[in-house]
Amino acid sequence: MAMANAQEIAVLKYNGGGDWYSNPTSLPNLIRFCNAHIGTKITEKPETVEVGSSAIFQYPFLHMTGHGNVVFSQEEAENLRTYLESGGFLHIDDNYGMAPYLRKELVKVFPDAELEELGADHPIFKKIYKFPEGLPKIHEHDGKRPQAFGIMHKNRLVLLFTFESDLGNGWEDPSVHNDPEEVRQKALEMGANIVAYAFEH
């Protein structure tokens, strides 16, 4: 399916009370990085779209984040599944705490598919910038290893769930988390790989 806006990104607004709006500077910073370094021409201010809206079909890349509860109605789940099966891509970045809620809702979206961990050899880790060990660790929290999970449809990665990494925190303005520059750079480079992969598949 040809998306209306070939190189655009939108933030996914969901119900359930989780803070879908967290990390407000992260996506604009990632977009600026991609436009400067990998040749994209993405509008710097991302739009916000609701899960059940037909507007999601205008964007080849949706980004979703938060710390808390996520709820999809059956209609929203079906809309999201149609979007993903039609050529869309969803990156979900766990901002620490959304995983248990998210997992139960993804069953509504893909009743016959499960999140599967991506190995470090997956093309998304070497698309432009090389991450031979897979997903980088950006924020420690409780010290668990970072993991990238995916859902495939017809041999295409349609959904990427980044867990125990906090890429979005690394994309935020330096003053927000006071991350060392090399940590921010790692986060932005991994984000650029995700964007490049999504736009080409």
Summary of the structure (lengths in Angstrom):
residues: 201
radius of gyration: 15.4
end to end distance: 11.3
largest distance: 42.6
contacts: 648
relative contact order: 0.18
helix: 36%
strand: 20%
